[in-house]
């Protein structure tokens, strides 16, 4: 069974985006990785690239310079420099 996850993308200045998504692809410093429903908890550094996420069948992207991500209990929190 697949469900929705809460994606929060913030910068040091503001919350850029907060929405329910079905999958997220992130530019990790060790390589791109995908987060799906019920992903294991993880904290990772992020490199320059695009955060790509799917919302109701529509793919959206946010370009970042660097940052960190925490994934826990179907909540993905990104703190990034744009």
C-alpha positions, 0 to 999 in steps of 0.5 A: 500500500502506498501513501502520502508523505509530508515534504517540507523544504526550508531555507535559513530564511523561510519555509519554501514548500510544505505539501503531501507527496508520493515520492521524492528524489534527492541529490545526496552527496554520495549520489541521488536517492529516492524516498518512498512511503515507509522509508527507513529513517535517514539523515543525509547531506545534500549536494547541488542539484534538483529535489524532484517530487511527485504530487498527484501525478505531477512532477515538480522540482526545486533547485538547491545548492546544498543542504541536509535532509531528515526522513522519519515516519513518512516526513521528509524535512529538507534544510537547504541553501538555494 
